[in-house]
Amino acid sequence: MKAIVSETGQVTIPEPLREELDIRPGEVLELAREGNRLVATKVSYEERLNSARGVLRHLNKTTDELLDELRGEPDGL
């Protein structure tokens, strides 16, 4: 199957491939170069969850605690 690259660099994955590989809107694909080939691999749910872990670690803190952490130590005025 062939696809055309748009002026903005977008490529539409043909519907039969999307269905066969269960690629849905919003799905994250990892792109890699292998020689002269472009390879797209679906990022697993577990990988996406692990990448969000850094953001989620703040859920157990209050707003004041988060602001104090972001602002750092005061300059001892």
C-alpha positions in Angstrom: 0.0 0.0 0.0 1.1 3.5 -0.6 0.4 6.8 1.2 1.2 10.4 0.2 2.9 12.8 2.5 1.0 16.1 2.8 2.7 19.6 2.7 2.6 19.6 6.5 4.3 16.2 6.7 1.2 14.2 7.6 0.6 10.7 6.3 -2.7 8.9 6.3 -2.4 5.2 7.2 -4.7 3.3 4.8 -7.9 2.0 6.5 -7.2 -1.7 5.9 -3.9 -1.4 7.8 -5.4 0.6 10.6 -8.1 -2.0 11.0 -5.7 -4.9 10.8 -3.3 -3.4 13.4 -6.1 -1.9 15.5 -4.7 1.6 15.2 -7.3 4.1 16.5 -7.5 7.9 16.5 -5.2 9.3 19.1 -3.0 6.2 19.1 0.7 6.9 19.7 3.2 5.6 17.2 6.9 5.4 17.6 8.7 6.3 14.4 12.2 4.9 13.6 14.5 4.7 10.7 15.8 1.3 9.7 18.2 1.8 6.8 16.1 3.4 4.1 12.8 2.4 5.7 10.5 4.3 8.0 9.1 2.0 10.7 6.1 2.9 12.8 5.4 0.9 16.0 2.4 1.2 18.2 3.3 2.4 21.7 1.8 0.0 24.2 -0.6 1.2 26.9 2.0 0.2 29.5 4.6 2.4 27.9 2.2 5.4 27.7 1.3 4.8 31.4 4.9 4.7 32.4 5.6 8.0 30.6 2.8 9.7 32.6 4.1 8.4 35.9 6.3 11.5 36.4 3.2 13.8 36.2 1.1 11.5 38.4 3.5 11.6 41.3 2.2 15.0 42.3 -1.4 13.9 42.8 -0.9 13.3 46.6 0.4 16.8 47.3 -1.5 19.9 48.1 -1.4 23.0 45.9 0.7 24.8 48.5 3.2 21.9 48.6 3.5 21.9 44.8 4.0 25.6 44.6 6.7 25.5 47.3 8.4 22.7 45.4 8.3 24.6 42.1 9.4 27.9 43.6 12.3 26.3 45.5 14.0 27.7 48.6 13.6 31.4 49.3 16.8 33.5 48.9 17.1 34.3 52.6 15.9 37.9 52.5 
